[in-house]
Amino acid sequence: MTMTAAIALAASSCAAPDKTADEGPVIGRQEVTVENGRMTPEALWAMGRIGSSSVSPDGKRIAYTVSYYSVKENKGHTVIYVMNADGSDNRLLTTTAASESDPTWIGKGSKLAFLTGGQIWEMNPDGSERRQLSDVDGGVDGFKFSPDESKVLFVSQVKYGKRTTDIYPDLDKASGKIIDDLMYKHWDEWVETVPHPFVASFDGDKVGEATDILKDEPYESPMKPFGGMEQLAWSPASDKIAYTCRKKTGLAYAVSTDSDIYLYDLATGKTENLCKQDGKDKNMGYDINPQFSPDGRFIAWQSMEHDGYESDLNRLYVLDLQNKEKFNAASAFKTNVDTYVWNPTSDGFYLTGTWHGTTQIYRLGLDDWKEAKAPVKMTEGLHDYGSVALNGDRLVATRHSMSQADELYSVPTDFEGQFAEASQLTTENKHIFDKLEMGRVEERWVKTTDGKEMLVWVVYPPQFDPKKKYPALLFCEGGPQSPLSQFWSFRWNFQIMAANDYIVVAPCRRGMPGFGPEWNEAISGDYGGQCMKDYLTAIDEVAKEPFVDKEHLGCVGASFGGFSVYWLAGHHDKRFKAFIAHDGIFNMEMQYLETEEKWFANWDMGGAYWDKSNATAQRTFANSPHRFVDKWDTPILCIHGEKDYRILANQAMAAFDAAKMRGIPAELLIFPDENHWVLKPQNGVLWQRTFFHWLDRWLKPEK
């Protein structure tokens, strides 16, 4: 694969590489050969991945990032583009071998600040006159300039806990870690640092000395493992900072999701917990992502009610900073508020939420809660909207579907007719998608065993012929409580499955948001219950079609989907001829103690397996997949990453060993350097090749 001429042309107008540039070739937009219009792993990895975006103060320009990947070099690279607000005059700004990210307009739109080499830099909007603004020991993870640009808020890592060398300085080469409390690992790292927010002066030339807002506090803000700058906010007057923090450590941290929103006063250095009323915390679950209203009177944030329940209904709470009244602005919304932004007049919001399998944009008045008014749906279609940002009387939003990777769109907030008509701004992967033929995506509703209606997505192969018979794959979604909406994945990609002549059956089984709280909550403490019946209903219904080869059905999934595969392997009554489980739970007793986030295990499993008086927990552990290995009778591929600390890799090893000892055909694909995901390009291609080689072996016997 080679870079396109567009990158070479853009490079001629940019400044020379700076000293932060990594050695090695510049990875830019990729070209790929496509045969017969069919998706391949190489085509997936050739696609650029749109990231963050930033609208200029005058609304005329948009800066955004794209990440490119080279399979040959086995790494990625992030660059910055700028375009007019209508998508015209799209230009690449950065061409060094180092990644550049987080573009932010400063200087009233005359400059773009960005991150590279772990420091804050600035450049002109044409990419020229690049210069470094910060020199922070340990580097910068993210930043936000104050509205008046006299200060900058940034996140940097600080040391957490004692290292072995702190206890025994003479053992400076010892690799052992002495651990005396929980949360010693998280996602894919040993916890030796935590992120802290710092605030520093900015004179327009350099970032000055910084103050650690959480100085001497052993807490993290933003919160690991996925929190970013969206968890911190400046007040419009540039005098206060709101930040998200769970002020707990060790065991208390491991069993709780109770984070709060704190208000830090720059003048006094004092901090106030905004989630407390009358000295008591009224919001016991996650409180995250604060945003001040443009007029400074209100502050909003996303809030969950129950401690320990990370998939609780995500509400939109608002605090009136004048009269201290606090309310749920989206109380009539029966699904999660996924993202949100204030409108310019401070009397409402634009937000995204998932309902019946798609994520759309809604508008909500600040006082609509008083009359129990639900948000008004602004968009419609077979796609999902992601992040939204204001641009005058329009929104800039990412949008994707099962048939298209993320692109940037402009959505009018004032429109005629029932729904807004979005305009596509970027065509990042048009040169690849023009070569590909997408399979048809169909929405079906089927009746479950308990008489409910369930949405099932069905994806057909390109050039589908109803007179032929096709093997089908039951896709088991992870989460477990994540939506199966119109998502695009660069690994679990439905179109590449369809391109390999498989019909994909993806049910929105019990335990998914977008169908009301009752549907979403039904899975907690009941992993082996109705959700599994929903899976079987979906594949049984689609298998009735004359074009489905019901003698060659497969079942695949990751995370909770991997658990589902292991569980169904012992309960499928010979429906399936092949299984693939990625990062799944095989032994739930092991998982209860191995996972780092104990709140998840406590809530979803119902409690500890040693609590014999806990009926929910006992039902959970009695339904652990490892207890049904004696009923396994079908070939299985087990995949796992050894840096996965959410579900340890020994789960897959144990499942593989069990299958082999039972005499069942099995393979194990282990990635020593991957976490719960597969992030390296060559590992990603290996994953796809192994995935389809296994399926073809058992579901396409004629091959």
C-alpha positions in Angstrom: 0.0 0.0 0.0 1.2 3.5 -0.8 0.3 7.0 0.2 -1.8 9.0 -2.3 -0.6 11.9 -4.3 -2.9 14.1 -2.2 -0.5 13.8 0.8 2.6 14.5 -1.3 0.9 17.6 -2.7 -0.1 18.9 0.7 3.3 18.3 2.1 4.9 20.9 -0.3 3.1 23.8 1.4 3.9 22.8 5.0 6.7 23.7 7.3 9.8 21.5 7.7 9.5 18.7 10.3 10.1 19.8 13.9 12.4 18.1 16.4 9.5 16.1 17.9 9.2 14.0 14.7 9.6 10.3 15.2 12.1 8.5 13.0 10.7 6.4 10.2 8.4 7.0 7.2 5.4 9.2 7.4 2.2 7.2 7.4 -0.5 8.9 5.5 -3.6 8.1 3.5 -3.4 4.6 2.1 -4.3 3.0 -1.2 -5.4 -0.6 -1.5 -6.3 -3.0 -4.3 -9.8 -4.4 -4.1 -11.0 -7.4 -6.1 -14.6 -8.1 -7.0 -15.8 -5.3 -4.8 -15.2 -7.5 -1.7 -14.0 -6.1 1.7 -10.7 -7.5 2.9 -8.7 -7.0 6.1 -6.2 -4.9 4.1 -9.1 -2.7 3.0 -10.3 -2.2 6.5 -6.8 -1.2 7.8 -6.3 1.1 4.8 -9.2 3.3 5.9 -8.5 6.6 7.7 -10.2 7.0 11.1 -11.6 10.4 11.8 -11.1 11.5 15.4 -11.6 14.9 17.2 -12.7 18.1 15.5 -12.7 21.8 16.4 -14.8 24.7 15.0 -13.1 28.1 14.6 -14.6 31.0 16.6 -16.1 32.6 13.5 -17.6 29.3 12.4 -15.9 29.4 9.0 -13.4 26.6 9.4 -13.1 23.1 11.0 -9.9 21.4 12.1 -10.0 17.6 12.6 -7.8 14.6 13.0 -7.4 11.4 11.0 -5.4 8.4 12.0 -3.8 6.2 9.4 -2.3 2.8 9.8 0.5 0.9 7.9 0.3 -2.9 8.0 3.9 -3.0 6.8 5.2 -0.7 9.5 2.8 -2.1 12.1 1.9 1.2 13.5 -0.4 4.2 13.2 -0.1 8.0 12.7 -2.5 10.8 13.5 -2.6 14.0 11.3 -4.5 17.3 11.3 -6.7 18.6 8.5 -8.5 21.9 8.1 -11.4 22.7 5.9 -14.1 25.3 5.3 -17.3 24.8 7.3 -19.0 23.5 4.2 -16.4 20.9 3.6 -14.5 22.7 0.8 -10.8 23.5 0.6 -9.8 20.5 2.7 -6.1 20.6 3.4 -3.6 18.5 5.3 -1.7 20.6 7.8 0.8 18.1 9.4 3.3 15.9 7.7 5.9 14.9 10.3 6.5 11.3 11.3 5.2 12.2 14.8 1.5 12.1 15.5 -0.3 15.4 16.0 -3.7 15.5 17.6 -6.3 17.6 19.7 -6.5 20.6 17.3 -7.9 23.7 19.2 -8.5 27.2 17.8 -6.8 29.9 19.9 -5.9 33.6 19.3 -9.4 34.4 18.1 -9.0 31.8 15.4 -5.6 33.0 14.2 -3.7 29.9 15.5 -4.3 26.2 16.1 -3.0 24.6 19.2 -2.3 20.9 19.1 -0.5 18.0 20.9 2.7 16.4 19.6 5.5 14.7 21.4 3.6 15.0 24.6 3.6 18.8 24.6 1.3 21.7 23.5 2.3 23.4 20.3 0.7 26.0 18.0 0.8 26.7 14.3 -0.9 28.9 11.8 -4.1 27.6 10.2 -2.0 26.8 7.1 0.4 24.6 9.0 3.3 27.1 9.1 5.2 28.6 12.0 5.0 25.7 14.3 6.3 26.3 17.8 6.2 24.6 21.2 4.2 26.3 23.9 4.6 23.9 26.9 7.5 22.1 28.5 5.8 19.9 31.1 7.8 17.2 32.9 6.1 13.9 32.2 4.2 15.3 29.2 0.7 16.5 28.5 -2.2 14.0 27.9 -4.8 16.7 26.9 -5.5 20.4 27.3 -8.2 23.1 27.3 -7.5 26.9 27.1 -9.6 29.1 29.2 -12.2 31.2 27.4 -10.2 34.3 27.8 -7.0 32.3 26.9 -5.1 33.7 29.9 -4.7 30.1 31.3 -4.6 26.6 30.1 -5.9 23.5 31.9 -4.0 20.3 31.1 -3.7 16.7 32.3 -0.5 15.0 33.2 0.4 11.8 35.0 1.7 11.9 38.6 3.2 9.1 40.6 0.8 6.8 42.5 1.8 4.6 45.4 5.2 3.2 46.3 7.4 1.4 43.8 9.7 -1.4 44.7 12.7 0.9 44.5 11.1 3.2 47.1 11.1 0.4 49.6 14.4 -1.2 48.6 16.5 1.4 46.7 19.4 -1.1 46.2 17.1 -3.3 44.1 16.9 -0.9 41.2 16.7 -3.7 38.6 14.1 -5.8 40.4 10.9 -6.3 38.3 8.7 -7.5 41.2 5.8 -5.3 42.4 4.7 -5.3 46.1 0.9 -4.8 46.2 -1.2 -4.3 49.3 -4.5 -3.1 48.0 -6.9 -3.4 45.1 -7.0 -1.5 41.8 -3.3 -2.3 41.2 -4.1 -3.0 37.6 -6.6 -1.3 35.2 -7.6 -2.3 31.6 -4.1 -3.0 30.3 -1.6 -1.4 32.8 -0.2 -1.7 36.2 -1.4 1.4 38.1 1.8 3.3 38.9 0.5 6.8 37.9 -2.8 8.6 37.9 -3.9 11.6 35.7 -4.2 14.9 37.5 -5.5 18.3 36.1 -3.1 21.2 36.2 -3.8 24.8 35.6 -1.1 27.2 34.3 -0.9 30.8 33.1 -0.6 31.5 29.4 0.8 34.8 28.1 0.3 34.1 24.4 3.9 32.9 24.1 4.5 30.2 26.7 2.7 28.0 29.2 3.8 29.1 32.6 4.2 27.4 36.0 1.4 25.0 36.7 -0.7 24.2 39.8 -1.9 20.7 40.5 -5.6 21.0 41.3 -5.4 17.6 43.1 -2.0 18.2 44.7 -1.2 15.5 47.3 -4.5 13.7 46.5 -4.1 10.1 45.3 -7.1 10.3 43.0 -7.5 10.4 39.2 -9.1 13.1 37.1 -10.1 12.4 34.3 -11.0 8.8 35.3 -9.2 5.7 33.9 -9.3 4.0 31.6 -11.2 6.0 29.0 -11.8 9.5 30.5 -10.4 12.5 28.6 -10.8 16.3 28.6 -14.5 15.9 28.3 -14.4 15.2 32.0 -13.2 18.7 32.8 -14.6 22.2 31.9 -13.9 25.9 32.2 -16.4 28.4 33.4 -17.3 31.1 30.8 -15.6 33.7 33.1 -12.4 31.6 33.2 -12.4 31.7 37.0 -13.5 28.2 37.8 -12.9 24.6 36.7 -15.3 21.8 37.0 -13.8 18.3 37.1 -14.9 14.7 37.4 -13.3 12.6 40.1 -14.0 9.4 42.1 -12.2 10.3 45.4 -11.6 6.7 46.4 -8.6 4.4 46.3 -7.9 0.7 46.7 -10.8 -1.6 47.7 -13.2 1.4 48.0 -12.4 2.4 44.4 -12.7 -1.2 43.1 -16.2 -1.7 44.3 -17.7 1.7 43.5 -18.7 3.8 40.5 -19.5 6.8 42.7 -17.8 9.7 41.0 -18.7 13.3 41.5 -18.4 16.7 39.9 -16.2 19.2 41.7 -15.9 22.9 41.3 -12.4 24.4 41.8 -12.2 28.2 42.4 -8.9 29.6 40.9 -9.0 32.7 43.2 -9.4 30.9 46.5 -8.1 27.4 45.7 -11.2 25.9 47.3 -13.1 22.9 45.9 -16.8 22.3 46.2 -18.6 18.9 45.5 -21.6 19.8 43.3 -23.2 16.5 43.8 -23.8 17.0 47.5 -27.0 18.6 48.8 -27.4 19.3 52.5 -24.0 17.5 53.0 -25.2 14.3 51.4 -24.4 12.8 48.0 -27.6 12.4 46.1 -26.1 10.9 43.0 -24.5 7.6 44.0 -23.4 6.4 40.5 -21.2 7.9 37.8 -21.3 11.7 37.5 -19.2 12.7 34.6 -18.6 15.2 31.7 -19.5 18.6 33.1 -20.4 21.6 30.8 -21.2 25.1 31.8 -24.0 26.9 30.0 -22.7 29.8 27.8 -24.2 32.4 30.2 -22.5 30.8 33.1 -25.6 30.3 35.2 -26.0 26.6 34.9 -23.7 23.6 34.9 -24.8 20.2 33.4 -23.4 16.7 33.6 -24.3 13.1 32.9 -25.4 11.2 36.0 -26.2 7.6 37.0 -28.3 6.8 40.1 -26.9 3.6 41.5 -23.5 2.9 42.9 -21.7 0.0 41.3 -24.0 -0.1 38.2 -21.8 1.2 35.3 -24.6 0.6 32.7 -27.3 2.5 34.6 -29.5 5.0 32.8 -27.3 8.0 31.9 -29.3 11.0 32.8 -28.7 14.7 32.1 -28.5 16.6 35.4 -28.5 20.4 35.6 -27.5 22.6 38.6 -28.6 26.2 38.7 -25.6 27.9 40.3 -27.7 30.8 41.4 -30.4 29.2 43.4 -28.7 25.7 43.8 -31.8 23.9 42.2 -30.8 20.6 40.7 -32.9 18.6 38.3 -32.8 15.8 35.6 -33.5 17.7 32.4 -34.0 14.5 30.4 -36.3 12.8 32.9 -38.7 11.8 30.2 -36.0 10.2 28.0 -36.1 6.4 28.4 -32.6 5.8 27.1 -29.1 7.1 27.8 -28.0 10.6 27.0 -24.8 9.6 25.2 -23.4 13.0 24.4 -24.7 16.5 24.7 -23.9 20.2 24.1 -25.6 23.4 25.3 -27.4 25.6 22.8 -26.1 29.1 22.3 -28.9 30.7 24.4 -28.3 28.5 27.5 -32.0 27.4 27.5 -31.6 23.9 26.1 -29.4 21.2 24.7 -28.6 19.1 21.6 -27.9 15.5 22.6 -27.5 12.0 21.1 -29.3 8.9 22.3 -29.9 5.4 21.0 -33.4 4.2 20.4 -34.5 1.0 18.5 -31.0 0.4 17.1 -29.9 3.8 15.8 -28.3 6.8 17.6 -29.8 10.1 16.6 -29.6 13.8 17.5 -32.3 15.3 19.7 -33.1 18.7 21.1 -34.2 19.4 24.6 -35.5 22.5 26.3 -34.0 23.4 29.7 -37.4 23.4 31.4 -39.0 20.6 29.4 -38.6 18.4 32.5 -41.2 20.4 34.4 -43.9 19.1 31.9 -42.2 15.7 31.5 -41.5 16.5 27.8 -39.2 14.1 26.0 -36.4 15.4 23.7 -37.5 16.1 20.2 -35.9 13.8 17.6 -34.0 15.9 14.9 -32.5 13.2 12.7 -33.6 9.9 11.2 -32.0 7.1 9.2 -30.0 3.9 9.2 -26.9 5.4 10.9 -25.5 6.5 14.3 -24.4 10.0 15.2 -21.5 10.3 17.6 -20.0 13.5 19.0 -21.8 16.8 18.3 -20.5 20.4 18.5 -22.0 23.8 17.9 -21.3 25.9 14.8 -23.8 28.8 14.8 -27.2 27.5 13.7 -25.7 24.1 12.7 -24.1 21.2 14.4 -20.9 19.4 13.4 -21.2 15.7 14.1 -19.5 12.4 13.4 -21.7 9.8 11.7 -21.3 6.2 10.8 -23.3 3.0 10.0 -22.8 -0.7 9.4 -21.9 0.3 5.9 -19.7 3.4 6.4 -16.9 4.4 8.7 -17.0 7.8 10.5 -17.3 11.0 8.5 -18.1 14.5 9.6 -21.5 15.9 8.9 -23.2 19.3 9.2 -26.7 19.2 10.7 -29.0 22.3 10.7 -30.7 23.1 14.0 -33.4 25.2 12.3 -35.0 23.2 9.5 -38.3 22.6 7.7 -40.0 19.2 7.8 -39.9 16.5 10.4 -36.2 15.8 10.4 -33.0 17.8 9.6 -31.2 17.0 6.3 -27.5 16.5 7.1 -24.7 17.5 4.7 -21.6 15.4 4.5 -18.4 17.4 5.0 -15.7 14.8 4.7 -15.1 11.9 2.3 -12.1 10.4 4.0 -12.5 6.9 2.7 -14.4 7.5 -0.6 -11.5 6.3 -2.6 -11.8 2.9 -0.9 -15.6 2.6 -0.5 -16.0 3.4 -4.2 -14.3 0.1 -4.9 -16.4 -1.9 -2.4 -19.9 -3.4 -2.7 -21.7 -3.3 0.6 -24.2 -5.9 1.7 -27.8 -4.9 2.3 -28.6 -4.2 6.0 -32.1 -5.2 7.0 -34.1 -4.4 10.2 -36.3 -7.3 11.4 -38.5 -7.6 14.4 -39.1 -11.1 15.9 -41.2 -12.4 18.8 -39.2 -13.7 21.8 -40.0 -16.7 23.9 -41.7 -14.4 26.5 -43.8 -12.6 23.9 -41.7 -9.5 23.4 -40.7 -7.8 20.1 -37.0 -7.9 19.5 -35.0 -6.0 16.8 -32.6 -8.2 14.8 -30.2 -6.8 12.3 -29.6 -9.0 9.2 -26.7 -8.2 6.9 -26.6 -10.0 3.5 -23.6 -10.8 1.3 -22.9 -8.5 -1.6 -24.5 -9.8 -4.8 -26.9 -11.8 -2.7 -28.9 -14.4 -4.6 -32.0 -15.6 -2.7 -31.9 -18.8 -4.8 -28.6 -19.8 -3.2 -28.0 -21.1 0.3 -25.6 -19.2 2.6 -24.0 -20.1 6.0 -25.1 -17.7 8.7 -23.4 -16.2 11.8 -25.1 -15.4 15.0 -23.3 -12.3 16.3 -23.2 -11.9 20.1 -22.7 -8.3 21.3 -20.4 -7.4 24.1 -20.9 -4.9 26.9 -23.0 -6.6 28.1 -25.2 -3.5 28.2 -23.9 -1.7 25.1 -26.2 -0.9 22.2 -26.2 -2.9 19.0 -26.9 0.1 16.8 -25.6 1.1 13.5 -22.0 0.8 14.6 -18.9 0.5 12.4 -16.0 -1.6 13.7 -12.6 -2.1 12.2 -12.5 -5.7 13.7 -16.0 -6.9 14.3 -17.1 -5.6 11.0 -20.4 -7.0 9.6 -19.6 -6.0 6.0 -16.4 -8.0 5.9 -18.3 -11.0 7.3 -20.9 -10.5 4.6 -18.2 -10.1 1.9 -17.0 -13.6 2.9 -20.5 -14.8 1.9 -22.0 -15.1 5.4 -25.4 -13.9 6.4 -25.0 -12.0 9.7 -27.7 -12.2 12.3 -27.2 -9.6 15.1 -30.0 -9.5 17.7 -30.7 -6.7 20.1 -31.2 -9.2 22.9 -32.1 -8.5 26.5 -29.6 -6.2 28.2 -29.2 -3.5 25.6 -30.1 0.2 25.9 -32.5 1.8 23.4 -35.5 -0.3 24.3 -36.4 1.1 27.7 -34.8 0.6 31.2 -36.6 -2.7 31.8 -35.2 -4.3 28.7 -31.7 -3.0 29.5 -31.7 -4.1 33.1 -33.0 -7.6 32.5 -29.6 -9.1 32.0 -28.1 -8.1 35.4 -27.7 -11.2 37.5 -29.2 -13.4 34.7 -26.4 -14.0 32.2 -27.7 -17.5 31.4 -31.4 -16.5 31.2 -33.6 -14.7 28.8 -30.8 -13.1 26.9 -29.6 -16.5 25.8 -33.1 -17.5 24.7 -33.2 -14.2 22.7 -30.0 -15.3 20.9 -31.5 -18.6 19.9 -34.8 -17.1 18.9 -33.0 -14.8 16.5 -30.9 -17.4 14.7 -33.9 -19.9 14.6 -36.1 -17.3 12.9 -33.6 -16.3 10.3 -32.6 -19.9 9.7 -36.2 -20.6 8.5 -35.4 -18.6 5.3 -34.8 -20.8 2.3 -31.5 -19.0 1.5 -30.0 -19.9 4.9 -28.0 -23.1 5.1 -29.3 -24.1 8.6 -26.9 -27.1 8.6 -23.9 -24.6 8.6 -24.5 -22.0 11.3 -21.8 -20.3 13.3 -21.7 -18.3 16.5 -19.2 -15.5 17.2 -18.7 -12.8 19.8 -16.3 -10.9 22.1 -16.3 -9.9 25.8 -19.9 -10.7 27.0 -20.3 -12.0 23.4 -17.4 -14.3 24.2 -19.1 -15.4 27.3 -22.2 -16.0 25.3 -20.3 -18.2 22.9 -18.8 -20.3 25.7 -22.3 -20.6 27.3 -24.1 -21.5 24.1 -21.4 -24.1 23.3 -22.9 -26.1 26.2 -26.6 -25.3 25.4 -27.1 -24.9 21.6 -28.6 -28.3 21.0 -26.5 -28.9 17.9 -27.6 -25.7 16.1 -24.1 -24.5 15.4 -21.1 -26.0 13.5 -18.5 -23.5 14.6 -17.8 -21.2 17.5 -15.4 -18.2 18.0 -15.0 -16.6 21.4 -12.8 -13.5 21.8 -11.9 -12.2 25.3 -14.8 -14.0 26.9 -15.6 -15.2 30.4 -15.3 -19.0 30.6 -15.1 -19.5 34.4 -17.2 -17.0 36.3 -15.7 -17.9 39.7 -12.2 -17.0 38.3 -13.6 -13.9 36.7 -15.2 -12.6 39.9 -11.8 -12.4 41.6 -9.6 -11.7 38.5 -11.3 -8.6 37.0 -10.0 -5.3 38.3 -13.4 -3.6 38.4 -15.1 -5.4 41.3 -18.2 -3.2 41.0 -18.9 -4.8 37.6 -18.7 -8.3 39.0 -20.8 -7.5 42.0 -23.6 -5.9 40.1 -23.7 -8.2 37.1 -23.1 -11.5 38.9 -25.1 -10.5 41.9 -22.3 -10.9 44.5 -19.6 -13.3 45.6 -19.7 -17.0 44.8 -18.9 -17.8 48.4 -22.1 -16.1 49.6 -24.3 -19.2 49.7 -27.3 -17.2 51.0 -27.3 -15.0 47.8 -29.7 -16.6 45.4 -28.8 -14.3 42.5 -25.1 -15.0 42.9 -25.6 -18.7 43.2 -27.7 -18.8 40.1 -25.0 -16.8 38.2 -22.2 -19.1 39.2 -24.3 -22.2 38.6 -24.6 -21.0 35.0 -20.8 -20.5 34.4 -19.9 -21.8 31.0 -17.1 -24.1 32.4 -19.7 -26.2 34.2 -21.2 -27.3 30.9 -18.0 -28.4 29.0 -19.3 -32.0 29.2 -22.0 -31.0 26.7 -19.5 -29.3 24.3 -19.6 -31.0 20.8 -18.6 -28.3 18.3 -15.3 -26.9 17.0 -14.2 -23.7 18.9 -11.6 -21.0 18.3 -10.6 -19.1 21.4 -8.9 -15.6 21.1 -7.5 -13.5 23.8 -5.0 -10.7 24.6 -2.5 -11.2 27.5 -2.6 -7.5 28.4 -6.4 -7.8 29.0 -6.8 -7.1 32.7 -10.6 -6.8 32.4 -10.9 -10.5 31.5 -7.6 -12.3 31.9 -6.2 -14.5 29.1 -6.3 -17.6 31.2 -10.0 -17.7 30.5 -9.4 -18.5 26.9 -6.5 -20.8 27.7 -8.7 -22.8 30.1 -11.5 -23.0 27.5 -9.1 -24.2 24.8 -7.6 -26.8 27.1 -11.0 -28.0 28.1 -12.0 -28.4 24.4 -8.8 -30.3 23.6 -9.2 -32.6 26.6 -12.7 -33.4 25.4 -11.4 -34.3 22.0 -13.2 -31.3 20.3 -11.4 -29.5 17.4 -10.1 -26.2 18.8 -7.6 -23.4 18.2 -6.1 -20.8 20.4 -5.0 -17.4 19.1 -3.1 -15.5 21.8 -1.8 -11.9 21.5 0.9 -11.3 24.1 0.9 -7.5 23.4 -2.9 -6.8 23.0 -5.5 -5.8 25.6 -9.3 -6.3 25.4 -9.0 -5.0 21.9 -6.6 -5.7 19.0 -4.9 -2.4 18.1 -1.8 -3.3 16.1 -2.3 -3.5 12.3 -0.5 -6.8 11.7 -2.3 -8.4 14.7 -5.6 -7.0 13.3 -4.9 -8.7 9.9 -3.9 -11.9 11.6 -7.1 -11.8 13.6 -9.3 -11.5 10.4 -7.4 -14.2 8.6 -7.7 -16.6 11.5 -11.3 -15.7 12.0 -12.4 -16.5 8.4 -10.0 -19.5 8.0 -11.7 -21.1 11.0 -15.3 -20.3 9.8 -14.6 -21.4 6.3 -13.1 -24.7 7.5 -16.3 -25.7 9.3 -19.1 -23.8 7.6 -18.0 -24.1 4.0 -17.1 -27.8 3.7 -17.1 -27.6 -0.1 -14.0 -25.5 0.1 
